Amino acid sequence: MATKAYTYTDDDLSTWERIKKAFANDWEQTKADFGSDTARDMDQDVDDTLKQMAGSDDAFENREQAFRFGYTAQRRYGTEHPKWNDDVDARLRNEYDGDYEADRDYIRHAYGYQSKS
């Protein structure tokens, strides 16, 4: 559990709302790239992929908290830590208000996400 709560700023939330649709499309493409029969092929390139790709439990909406956290963390800490590393992992583990172990791969995916817009 979190020892220091991560607080989203208005700017974090505003940016997340602008990027959310593109991120959801990227998630669908990632699942399609790994052979999911339920995912739409969005005809996009995918930079990062996740191991757990199939099933309704992996719908974007079920992972949004982790994606939002990872993406806004990258905006917040990306200058100091442009790539995921042990320091970022430890910091985010302490700040995440949720099951970090269950969501870690999704947080990491979002931390590395680069908007194409």
N, CA, C and O atoms as a GROMACS GRO file, in nm:
protein
  468
    1MET      N    1   0.083  -0.117   0.000
    1MET     CA    2   0.000   0.000   0.000
    1MET      C    3   0.088   0.124   0.000
    1MET      O    4   0.205   0.118   0.039
    2ALA      N    5   0.034   0.230  -0.042
    2ALA     CA    6   0.108   0.355  -0.058
    2ALA      C    7   0.149   0.412   0.077
    2ALA      O    8   0.074   0.405   0.174
    3THR      N    9   0.268   0.469   0.081
    3THR     CA   10   0.313   0.537   0.202
    3THR      C   11   0.297   0.687   0.186
    3THR      O   12   0.281   0.759   0.285
    4LYS      N   13   0.303   0.735   0.063
    4LYS     CA   14   0.283   0.877   0.034
    4LYS      C   15   0.187   0.886  -0.083
    4LYS      O   16   0.218   0.839  -0.193
    5ALA      N   17   0.074   0.945  -0.062
    5ALA     CA   18  -0.028   0.950  -0.166
    5ALA      C   19   0.018   1.034  -0.285
    5ALA      O   20   0.075   1.142  -0.268
    6TYR      N   21  -0.007   0.984  -0.402
    6TYR     CA   22   0.022   1.054  -0.526
    6TYR      C   23  -0.097   1.145  -0.554
    6TYR      O   24  -0.210   1.098  -0.564
    7THR      N   25  -0.073   1.271  -0.568
    7THR     CA   26  -0.180   1.367  -0.592
    7THR      C   27  -0.173   1.416  -0.736
    7THR      O   28  -0.071   1.468  -0.780
    8TYR      N   29  -0.283   1.397  -0.808
    8TYR     CA   30  -0.290   1.445  -0.945
    8TYR      C   31  -0.321   1.594  -0.945
    8TYR      O   32  -0.412   1.640  -0.876
    9THR      N   33  -0.245   1.667  -1.025
    9THR     CA   34  -0.274   1.810  -1.041
    9THR      C   35  -0.383   1.826  -1.147
    9THR      O   36  -0.413   1.732  -1.220
   10ASP      N   37  -0.441   1.944  -1.155
   10ASP     CA   38  -0.539   1.972  -1.260
   10ASP      C   39  -0.476   1.954  -1.397
   10ASP      O   40  -0.540   1.906  -1.490
   11ASP      N   41  -0.349   1.994  -1.410
   11ASP     CA   42  -0.278   1.978  -1.537
   11ASP      C   43  -0.261   1.830  -1.572
   11ASP      O   44  -0.278   1.791  -1.688
   12ASP      N   45  -0.226   1.747  -1.471
   12ASP     CA   46  -0.215   1.602  -1.494
   12ASP      C   47  -0.346   1.547  -1.550
   12ASP      O   48  -0.346   1.476  -1.650
   13LEU      N   49  -0.456   1.581  -1.486
   13LEU     CA   50  -0.586   1.527  -1.524
   13LEU      C   51  -0.632   1.580  -1.660
   13LEU      O   52  -0.690   1.507  -1.739
   14SER      N   53  -0.605   1.706  -1.687
   14SER     CA   54  -0.641   1.765  -1.816
   14SER      C   55  -0.563   1.698  -1.928
   14SER      O   56  -0.619   1.664  -2.032
   15THR      N   57  -0.434   1.678  -1.907
   15THR     CA   58  -0.350   1.612  -2.006
   15THR      C   59  -0.396   1.468  -2.026
   15THR      O   60  -0.401   1.420  -2.139
   16TRP      N   61  -0.428   1.400  -1.917
   16TRP     CA   62  -0.474   1.262  -1.927
   16TRP      C   63  -0.601   1.254  -2.012
   16TRP      O   64  -0.613   1.166  -2.096
   17GLU      N   65  -0.695   1.345  -1.991
   17GLU     CA   66  -0.819   1.343  -2.069
   17GLU      C   67  -0.791   1.363  -2.217
   17GLU      O   68  -0.860   1.304  -2.301
   18ARG      N   69  -0.691   1.444  -2.252
   18ARG     CA   70  -0.658   1.465  -2.393
   18ARG      C   71  -0.592   1.342  -2.455
   18ARG      O   72  -0.613   1.314  -2.573
   19ILE      N   73  -0.512   1.269  -2.379
   19ILE     CA   74  -0.434   1.158  -2.433
   19ILE      C   75  -0.506   1.024  -2.420
   19ILE      O   76  -0.467   0.927  -2.484
   20LYS      N   77  -0.610   1.018  -2.339
   20LYS     CA   78  -0.675   0.891  -2.305
   20LYS      C   79  -0.722   0.813  -2.427
   20LYS      O   80  -0.700   0.692  -2.433
   21LYS      N   81  -0.785   0.877  -2.524
   21LYS     CA   82  -0.836   0.805  -2.642
   21LYS      C   83  -0.721   0.745  -2.723
   21LYS      O   84  -0.729   0.630  -2.766
   22ALA      N   85  -0.616   0.821  -2.744
   22ALA     CA   86  -0.500   0.768  -2.817
   22ALA      C   87  -0.439   0.651  -2.742
   22ALA      O   88  -0.396   0.553  -2.802
   23PHE      N   89  -0.435   0.661  -2.610
   23PHE     CA   90  -0.379   0.554  -2.528
   23PHE      C   91  -0.466   0.429  -2.537
   23PHE      O   92  -0.415   0.317  -2.544
   24ALA      N   93  -0.599   0.447  -2.535
   24ALA     CA   94  -0.691   0.334  -2.547
   24ALA      C   95  -0.674   0.266  -2.683
   24ALA      O   96  -0.675   0.143  -2.691
   25ASN      N   97  -0.658   0.345  -2.789
   25ASN     CA   98  -0.635   0.287  -2.922
   25ASN      C   99  -0.505   0.209  -2.926
   25ASN      O  100  -0.498   0.102  -2.987
   26ASP      N  101  -0.401   0.262  -2.862
   26ASP     CA  102  -0.272   0.193  -2.857
   26ASP      C  103  -0.287   0.060  -2.782
   26ASP      O  104  -0.227  -0.041  -2.821
   27TRP      N  105  -0.365   0.060  -2.676
   27TRP     CA  106  -0.388  -0.062  -2.598
   27TRP      C  107  -0.458  -0.167  -2.685
   27TRP      O  108  -0.420  -0.284  -2.684
   28GLU      N  109  -0.561  -0.126  -2.759
   28GLU     CA  110  -0.631  -0.218  -2.848
   28GLU      C  111  -0.535  -0.275  -2.953
   28GLU      O  112  -0.537  -0.394  -2.982
   29GLN      N  113  -0.451  -0.189  -3.009
   29GLN     CA  114  -0.356  -0.234  -3.111
   29GLN      C  115  -0.256  -0.332  -3.050
   29GLN      O  116  -0.221  -0.432  -3.113
   30THR      N  117  -0.212  -0.304  -2.930
   30THR     CA  118  -0.117  -0.393  -2.863
   30THR      C  119  -0.178  -0.532  -2.846
   30THR      O  120  -0.112  -0.632  -2.873
   31LYS      N  121  -0.302  -0.537  -2.800
   31LYS     CA  122  -0.368  -0.666  -2.784
   31LYS      C  123  -0.383  -0.736  -2.919
   31LYS      O  124  -0.362  -0.857  -2.928
   32ALA      N  125  -0.420  -0.662  -3.022
   32ALA     CA  126  -0.436  -0.721  -3.156
   32ALA      C  127  -0.303  -0.775  -3.207
   32ALA      O  128  -0.299  -0.881  -3.269
   33ASP      N  129  -0.195  -0.703  -3.180
   33ASP     CA  130  -0.063  -0.747  -3.224
   33ASP      C  131  -0.025  -0.881  -3.162
   33ASP      O  132   0.055  -0.956  -3.218
   34PHE      N  133  -0.082  -0.910  -3.045
   34PHE     CA  134  -0.051  -1.035  -2.977
   34PHE      C  135  -0.158  -1.141  -2.998
   34PHE      O  136  -0.163  -1.240  -2.925
   35GLY      N  137  -0.244  -1.120  -3.096
   35GLY     CA  138  -0.335  -1.224  -3.138
   35GLY      C  139  -0.468  -1.231  -3.067
   35GLY      O  140  -0.538  -1.332  -3.080
   36SER      N  141  -0.505  -1.130  -2.994
   36SER     CA  142  -0.635  -1.132  -2.928
   36SER      C  143  -0.746  -1.130  -3.034
   36SER      O  144  -0.745  -1.046  -3.124
   37ASP      N  145  -0.840  -1.222  -3.021
   37ASP     CA  146  -0.952  -1.228  -3.115
   37ASP      C  147  -1.054  -1.118  -3.088
   37ASP      O  148  -1.137  -1.087  -3.174
   38THR      N  149  -1.050  -1.058  -2.969
   38THR     CA  150  -1.149  -0.957  -2.933
   38THR      C  151  -1.101  -0.815  -2.955
   38THR      O  152  -1.180  -0.721  -2.945
   39ALA      N  153  -0.974  -0.796  -2.985
   39ALA     CA  154  -0.919  -0.662  -3.003
   39ALA      C  155  -0.929  -0.618  -3.148
   39ALA      O  156  -0.913  -0.698  -3.240
   40ARG      N  157  -0.955  -0.490  -3.167
   40ARG     CA  158  -0.959  -0.433  -3.301
   40ARG      C  159  -0.816  -0.403  -3.346
   40ARG      O  160  -0.734  -0.355  -3.268
   41ASP      N  161  -0.786  -0.431  -3.472
   41ASP     CA  162  -0.658  -0.390  -3.528
   41ASP      C  163  -0.672  -0.244  -3.568
   41ASP      O  164  -0.746  -0.210  -3.660
   42MET      N  165  -0.599  -0.156  -3.499
   42MET     CA  166  -0.611  -0.013  -3.520
   42MET      C  167  -0.511   0.038  -3.625
   42MET      O  168  -0.505   0.158  -3.652
   43ASP      N  169  -0.433  -0.055  -3.685
   43ASP     CA  170  -0.334  -0.018  -3.785
   43ASP      C  171  -0.238   0.089  -3.733
   43ASP      O  172  -0.210   0.188  -3.799
   44GLN      N  173  -0.188   0.065  -3.609
   44GLN     CA  174  -0.092   0.155  -3.547
   44GLN      C  175   0.035   0.078  -3.515
   44GLN      O  176   0.033  -0.045  -3.503
   45ASP      N  177   0.145   0.150  -3.502
   45ASP     CA  178   0.269   0.090  -3.455
   45ASP      C  179   0.265   0.085  -3.303
   45ASP      O  180   0.208   0.173  -3.239
   46VAL      N  181   0.327  -0.017  -3.246
   46VAL     CA  182   0.329  -0.031  -3.100
   46VAL      C  183   0.474  -0.038  -3.055
   46VAL      O  184   0.550  -0.124  -3.101
   47ASP      N  185   0.512   0.052  -2.965
   47ASP     CA  186   0.648   0.055  -2.915
   47ASP      C  187   0.668  -0.042  -2.799
   47ASP      O  188   0.768  -0.112  -2.792
   48ASP      N  189   0.573  -0.044  -2.711
   48ASP     CA  190   0.582  -0.127  -2.591
   48ASP      C  191   0.466  -0.225  -2.588
   48ASP      O  192   0.357  -0.194  -2.635
   49THR      N  193   0.491  -0.342  -2.533
   49THR     CA  194   0.385  -0.442  -2.524
   49THR      C  195   0.382  -0.502  -2.385
   49THR      O  196   0.478  -0.492  -2.308
   50LEU      N  197   0.271  -0.563  -2.354
   50LEU     CA  198   0.255  -0.627  -2.224
   50LEU      C  199   0.229  -0.776  -2.244
   50LEU      O  200   0.181  -0.818  -2.350
   51LYS      N  201   0.260  -0.853  -2.145
   51LYS     CA  202   0.245  -0.997  -2.155
   51LYS      C  203   0.099  -1.042  -2.143
   51LYS      O  204   0.058  -1.138  -2.209
   52GLN      N  205   0.022  -0.976  -2.060
   52GLN     CA  206  -0.115  -1.020  -2.037
   52GLN      C  207  -0.208  -0.943  -2.130
   52GLN      O  208  -0.244  -0.828  -2.103
   53MET      N  209  -0.249  -1.009  -2.240
   53MET     CA  210  -0.322  -0.937  -2.343
   53MET      C  211  -0.464  -0.987  -2.368
   53MET      O  212  -0.540  -0.917  -2.436
   54ALA      N  213  -0.503  -1.100  -2.320
   54ALA     CA  214  -0.632  -1.154  -2.362
   54ALA      C  215  -0.734  -1.150  -2.249
   54ALA      O  216  -0.698  -1.150  -2.131
   55GLY      N  217  -0.859  -1.145  -2.286
   55GLY     CA  218  -0.966  -1.154  -2.188
   55GLY      C  219  -1.024  -1.020  -2.149
   55GLY      O  220  -0.959  -0.917  -2.162
   56SER      N  221  -1.149  -1.024  -2.101
   56SER     CA  222  -1.218  -0.901  -2.064
   56SER      C  223  -1.153  -0.830  -1.946
   56SER      O  224  -1.171  -0.709  -1.931
   57ASP      N  225  -1.079  -0.901  -1.864
   57ASP     CA  226  -1.012  -0.836  -1.751
   57ASP      C  227  -0.909  -0.734  -1.796
   57ASP      O  228  -0.868  -0.648  -1.719
   58ASP      N  229  -0.865  -0.744  -1.920
   58ASP     CA  230  -0.765  -0.652  -1.972
   58ASP      C  231  -0.824  -0.540  -2.056
   58ASP      O  232  -0.752  -0.478  -2.135
   59ALA      N  233  -0.951  -0.514  -2.042
   59ALA     CA  234  -1.011  -0.400  -2.111
   59ALA      C  235  -0.945  -0.273  -2.060
   59ALA      O  236  -0.907  -0.264  -1.943
   60PHE      N  237  -0.932  -0.176  -2.147
   60PHE     CA  238  -0.866  -0.051  -2.111
   60PHE      C  239  -0.927   0.009  -1.984
   60PHE      O  240  -0.855   0.056  -1.896
   61GLU      N  241  -1.059   0.008  -1.976
   61GLU     CA  242  -1.126   0.069  -1.863
   61GLU      C  243  -1.085   0.006  -1.730
   61GLU      O  244  -1.083   0.074  -1.627
   62ASN      N  245  -1.052  -0.124  -1.732
   62ASN     CA  246  -1.010  -0.192  -1.610
   62ASN      C  247  -0.866  -0.160  -1.571
   62ASN      O  248  -0.824  -0.192  -1.460
   63ARG      N  249  -0.793  -0.099  -1.660
   63ARG     CA  250  -0.653  -0.067  -1.633
   63ARG      C  251  -0.626   0.083  -1.631
   63ARG      O  252  -0.512   0.126  -1.614
   64GLU      N  253  -0.731   0.162  -1.648
   64GLU     CA  254  -0.712   0.306  -1.662
   64GLU      C  255  -0.638   0.368  -1.544
   64GLU      O  256  -0.552   0.454  -1.564
   65GLN      N  257  -0.669   0.328  -1.421
   65GLN     CA  258  -0.600   0.384  -1.304
   65GLN      C  259  -0.448   0.366  -1.316
   65GLN      O  260  -0.372   0.460  -1.293
   66ALA      N  261  -0.405   0.246  -1.353
   66ALA     CA  262  -0.262   0.219  -1.367
   66ALA      C  263  -0.202   0.297  -1.483
   66ALA      O  264  -0.093   0.353  -1.471
   67PHE      N  265  -0.272   0.300  -1.597
   67PHE     CA  266  -0.222   0.375  -1.712
   67PHE      C  267  -0.210   0.524  -1.680
   67PHE      O  268  -0.108   0.586  -1.711
   68ARG      N  269  -0.312   0.580  -1.619
   68ARG     CA  270  -0.311   0.724  -1.584
   68ARG      C  271  -0.196   0.753  -1.488
   68ARG      O  272  -0.124   0.851  -1.505
   69PHE      N  273  -0.178   0.668  -1.390
   69PHE     CA  274  -0.071   0.687  -1.292
   69PHE      C  275   0.066   0.683  -1.360
   69PHE      O  276   0.149   0.771  -1.337
   70GLY      N  277   0.090   0.583  -1.444
   70GLY     CA  278   0.219   0.571  -1.512
   70GLY      C  279   0.246   0.685  -1.608
   70GLY      O  280   0.358   0.736  -1.616
   71TYR      N  281   0.143   0.725  -1.682
   71TYR     CA  282   0.160   0.833  -1.779
   71TYR      C  283   0.188   0.966  -1.709
   71TYR      O  284   0.278   1.039  -1.749
   72THR      N  285   0.113   0.997  -1.605
   72THR     CA  286   0.136   1.124  -1.535
   72THR      C  287   0.267   1.120  -1.457
   72THR      O  288   0.332   1.224  -1.440
   73ALA      N  289   0.307   1.002  -1.410
   73ALA     CA  290   0.437   0.991  -1.343
   73ALA      C  291   0.550   1.020  -1.441
   73ALA      O  292   0.649   1.083  -1.404
   74GLN      N  293   0.536   0.974  -1.564
   74GLN     CA  294   0.639   1.001  -1.665
   74GLN      C  295   0.648   1.151  -1.691
   74GLN      O  296   0.757   1.205  -1.707
   75ARG      N  297   0.534   1.217  -1.696
   75ARG     CA  298   0.535   1.363  -1.714
   75ARG      C  299   0.602   1.433  -1.596
   75ARG      O  300   0.672   1.533  -1.612
   76ARG      N  301   0.579   1.379  -1.477
   76ARG     CA  302   0.632   1.439  -1.356
   76ARG      C  303   0.781   1.408  -1.335
   76ARG      O  304   0.858   1.496  -1.296
   77TYR      N  305   0.821   1.285  -1.362
   77TYR     CA  306   0.959   1.242  -1.330
   77TYR      C  307   1.044   1.212  -1.454
   77TYR      O  308   1.161   1.176  -1.441
   78GLY      N  309   0.986   1.226  -1.573
   78GLY     CA  310   1.054   1.188  -1.696
   78GLY      C  311   1.182   1.265  -1.727
   78GLY      O  312   1.273   1.212  -1.789
   79THR      N  313   1.189   1.389  -1.684
   79THR     CA  314   1.310   1.466  -1.709
   79THR      C  315   1.427   1.408  -1.630
   79THR      O  316   1.538   1.393  -1.681
   80GLU      N  317   1.401   1.377  -1.505
   80GLU     CA  318   1.504   1.318  -1.418
   80GLU      C  319   1.529   1.171  -1.451
   80GLU      O  320   1.642   1.123  -1.443
   81HIS      N  321   1.422   1.101  -1.489
   81HIS     CA  322   1.431   0.957  -1.520
   81HIS      C  323   1.359   0.932  -1.654
   81HIS      O  324   1.244   0.887  -1.654
   82PRO      N  325   1.426   0.958  -1.767
   82PRO     CA  326   1.359   0.941  -1.896
   82PRO      C  327   1.322   0.796  -1.927
   82PRO      O  328   1.231   0.771  -2.006
   83LYS      N  329   1.389   0.702  -1.867
   83LYS     CA  330   1.359   0.560  -1.887
   83LYS      C  331   1.330   0.496  -1.752
   83LYS      O  332   1.382   0.537  -1.649
   84TRP      N  333   1.246   0.394  -1.757
   84TRP     CA  334   1.212   0.318  -1.637
   84TRP      C  335   1.339   0.261  -1.575
   84TRP      O  336   1.424   0.207  -1.646
   85ASN      N  337   1.353   0.272  -1.446
   85ASN     CA  338   1.468   0.215  -1.376
   85ASN      C  339   1.426   0.179  -1.234
   85ASN      O  340   1.312   0.202  -1.196
   86ASP      N  341   1.519   0.124  -1.157
   86ASP     CA  342   1.488   0.081  -1.020
   86ASP      C  343   1.445   0.197  -0.931
   86ASP      O  344   1.359   0.179  -0.844
   87ASP      N  345   1.504   0.316  -0.952
   87ASP     CA  346   1.465   0.433  -0.871
   87ASP      C  347   1.320   0.472  -0.898
   87ASP      O  348   1.244   0.500  -0.805
   88VAL      N  349   1.281   0.475  -1.026
   88VAL     CA  350   1.143   0.507  -1.062
   88VAL      C  351   1.049   0.402  -1.004
   88VAL      O  352   0.946   0.434  -0.946
   89ASP      N  353   1.086   0.277  -1.020
   89ASP     CA  354   1.003   0.167  -0.970
   89ASP      C  355   0.979   0.182  -0.819
   89ASP      O  356   0.865   0.170  -0.774
   90ALA      N  357   1.083   0.207  -0.744
   90ALA     CA  358   1.070   0.221  -0.598
   90ALA      C  359   0.985   0.343  -0.561
   90ALA      O  360   0.901   0.336  -0.472
   91ARG      N  361   1.008   0.451  -0.629
   91ARG     CA  362   0.933   0.574  -0.600
   91ARG      C  363   0.785   0.555  -0.627
   91ARG      O  364   0.700   0.591  -0.545
   92LEU      N  365   0.753   0.497  -0.742
   92LEU     CA  366   0.614   0.479  -0.778
   92LEU      C  367   0.545   0.375  -0.691
   92LEU      O  368   0.426   0.387  -0.662
   93ARG      N  369   0.618   0.273  -0.651
   93ARG     CA  370   0.563   0.172  -0.560
   93ARG      C  371   0.514   0.239  -0.431
   93ARG      O  372   0.409   0.203  -0.378
   94ASN      N  373   0.589   0.337  -0.382
   94ASN     CA  374   0.552   0.407  -0.258
   94ASN      C  375   0.437   0.505  -0.278
   94ASN      O  376   0.366   0.536  -0.183
   95GLU      N  377   0.418   0.553  -0.400
   95GLU     CA  378   0.316   0.655  -0.425
   95GLU      C  379   0.184   0.599  -0.476
   95GLU      O  380   0.082   0.667  -0.469
   96TYR      N  381   0.185   0.477  -0.527
   96TYR     CA  382   0.065   0.422  -0.592
   96TYR      C  383  -0.041   0.384  -0.489
   96TYR      O  384  -0.012   0.316  -0.391
   97ASP      N  385  -0.162   0.428  -0.514
   97ASP     CA  386  -0.274   0.396  -0.426
   97ASP      C  387  -0.354   0.283  -0.489
   97ASP      O  388  -0.462   0.304  -0.544
   98GLY      N  389  -0.300   0.165  -0.480
   98GLY     CA  390  -0.363   0.047  -0.540
   98GLY      C  391  -0.269  -0.071  -0.523
   98GLY      O  392  -0.173  -0.064  -0.447
   99ASP      N  393  -0.298  -0.180  -0.594
   99ASP     CA  394  -0.215  -0.300  -0.588
   99ASP      C  395  -0.101  -0.286  -0.689
   99ASP      O  396  -0.114  -0.321  -0.806
  100TYR      N  397   0.011  -0.235  -0.641
  100TYR     CA  398   0.123  -0.205  -0.729
  100TYR      C  399   0.173  -0.330  -0.802
  100TYR      O  400   0.200  -0.325  -0.922
  101GLU      N  401   0.184  -0.440  -0.732
  101GLU     CA  402   0.234  -0.562  -0.795
  101GLU      C  403   0.143  -0.606  -0.910
  101GLU      O  404   0.192  -0.647  -1.015
  102ALA      N  405   0.014  -0.598  -0.891
  102ALA     CA  406  -0.080  -0.638  -0.996
  102ALA      C  407  -0.079  -0.541  -1.114
  102ALA      O  408  -0.100  -0.582  -1.228
  103ASP      N  409  -0.053  -0.414  -1.086
  103ASP     CA  410  -0.061  -0.311  -1.190
  103ASP      C  411   0.075  -0.265  -1.243
  103ASP      O  412   0.080  -0.182  -1.333
  104ARG      N  413   0.182  -0.316  -1.190
  104ARG     CA  414   0.317  -0.269  -1.224
  104ARG      C  415   0.345  -0.269  -1.374
  104ARG      O  416   0.398  -0.172  -1.427
  105ASP      N  417   0.310  -0.377  -1.444
  105ASP     CA  418   0.338  -0.384  -1.589
  105ASP      C  419   0.262  -0.276  -1.665
  105ASP      O  420   0.313  -0.220  -1.762
  106TYR      N  421   0.140  -0.247  -1.622
  106TYR     CA  422   0.060  -0.145  -1.688
  106TYR      C  423   0.114  -0.005  -1.660
  106TYR      O  424   0.117   0.081  -1.747
  107ILE      N  425   0.157   0.016  -1.537
  107ILE     CA  426   0.219   0.144  -1.499
  107ILE      C  427   0.346   0.165  -1.581
  107ILE      O  428   0.369   0.273  -1.634
  108ARG      N  429   0.427   0.061  -1.590
  108ARG     CA  430   0.552   0.071  -1.665
  108ARG      C  431   0.525   0.098  -1.813
  108ARG      O  432   0.593   0.179  -1.876
  109HIS      N  433   0.425   0.029  -1.869
  109HIS     CA  434   0.389   0.052  -2.009
  109HIS      C  435   0.352   0.198  -2.031
  109HIS      O  436   0.398   0.260  -2.128
  110ALA      N  437   0.271   0.253  -1.943
  110ALA     CA  438   0.228   0.392  -1.957
  110ALA      C  439   0.344   0.488  -1.934
  110ALA      O  440   0.349   0.593  -1.997
  111TYR      N  441   0.435   0.454  -1.846
  111TYR     CA  442   0.550   0.542  -1.821
  111TYR      C  443   0.634   0.558  -1.948
  111TYR      O  444   0.692   0.663  -1.972
  112GLY      N  445   0.640   0.453  -2.027
  112GLY     CA  446   0.719   0.457  -2.150
  112GLY      C  447   0.643   0.504  -2.272
  112GLY      O  448   0.700   0.514  -2.381
  113TYR      N  449   0.513   0.534  -2.257
  113TYR     CA  450   0.431   0.572  -2.370
  113TYR      C  451   0.470   0.710  -2.423
  113TYR      O  452   0.487   0.804  -2.346
  114GLN      N  453   0.484   0.719  -2.554
  114GLN     CA  454   0.514   0.845  -2.619
  114GLN      C  455   0.400   0.880  -2.712
  114GLN      O  456   0.370   0.806  -2.806
  115SER      N  457   0.335   0.990  -2.686
  115SER     CA  458   0.222   1.034  -2.768
  115SER      C  459   0.269   1.063  -2.910
  115SER      O  460   0.376   1.121  -2.931
  116LYS      N  461   0.189   1.022  -3.006
  116LYS     CA  462   0.222   1.047  -3.146
  116LYS      C  463   0.162   1.180  -3.193
  116LYS      O  464   0.182   1.221  -3.307
  117SER      N  465   0.088   1.246  -3.104
  117SER     CA  466   0.027   1.374  -3.142
  117SER      C  467   0.102   1.491  -3.087
  117SER      O  468   0.063   1.606  -3.111
   0.00000   0.00000   0.00000
